[in-house]
Amino acid sequence: MTSERLTAVRQWMEAEGLDAMLVSAAPNVRWLTGFSGEGLLVIDSGALICTDSRYALQAGEEAPGIECVADGNHLEQAIVRLQAADHERIGFEAGAVTYANWQTLNERLDGALEPCPDRIKHLRAVKDEGEIELIERAATIADAAFTEWREALRPGITEREAAFELQRLMVLGGAEGASFEIIVASGPNGAKPHARPSERVIGESELVVVDWGAVVEGYCSDCTRTVLTGAPDDRQREVWEAVREAQRAALAEVRPGADCRKIDQIARDALREHDLAEYFGHGLGHGVGLQVHELPRLSQSSEDTLEAGMVVTIEPGVYIEGWAGVRLEELVLVTDDGSRVLTRAPYDLT
């Protein structure tokens, strides 16, 4: 698989007239080689991992078919390789190289550098069978941990304690860790879409937004549920059910060829029927893989189209300042003829 991925990048390089490519984004290096440590990747007629002695053994184990140098500074080793080959046009990932490193590269390589969009990120958007299996394993572990955690959730503990316990259960279940900082946002904190767990004590009959995911061999899962610590009142149930309705409407449209902007709009239209669209500010979803936020994007400004093999989230939300928030999220695989939901965490509100 590594050789196929490198071939795809070289084909793109040839089309762009590039003699070499410097890959700096860690997820891209891992996707192309399997190497998960710190370093750079030079691609030309071959491929060279540039790292240091801390990762030499790791590189040999994770990327046995890739040449590796580990006897100095990452950037210096890459420059030496590129200088020796005397390339005329060298691409670099404009979004991943610091200004200081660009200055060094540009000076040492006599201005041969060409800023490039992250084409590899686009290639990573469609997952192969091995990647899908790892994402699904991560989702299964996260689901099981949440199910156990949900049974024990009671008023009186802090958001931070609750988040720590959920992460502990995922690790015990076989995860490397959480795929991002777990969100446990209770009561009015739920109105902040990316609230960080705090020392706030979870109260009686409060909505609690829980956003979590696991990592398995570098691949992430992502899921959100909004639960209640008691019996719901009419407003809590009304908003929760409206968000669930919006989610179902969007999920029904996930298939190859679907316009990501239109799927986002379907969810907003469903919320508008309940006069709640104004409280949904973020995009409907995103791709998930080696990073928890990848391509494609499902949003009002997206220009992406779904393809079979993509794994995306569908996560409408309503956030009302001073009251609470509700978000419900599924992780979905786009299949050849439709879609398949990968997350199975329970939906019970109470």
PyMOL commands that set and color helices and strands:
alter all, ss='L'
color gray80, all
select helices_A, chain A and resi 2-16+26-33+53-62+74-85+99-108+119-124+129-152+159-172+187-191+234-251+260-272+277-279
alter helices_A, ss='H'
color red, helices_A
select strands_A, chain A and resi 20-23+40-43+47-50+67-69+90-93+113-116+177-178+183-186+207-212+214-216+219-220+223-228+285-287+294-298+311-314+317-320+324-327+330-334+339-341
alter strands_A, ss='S'
color yellow, strands_A
deselect
rebuild
show_as cartoon
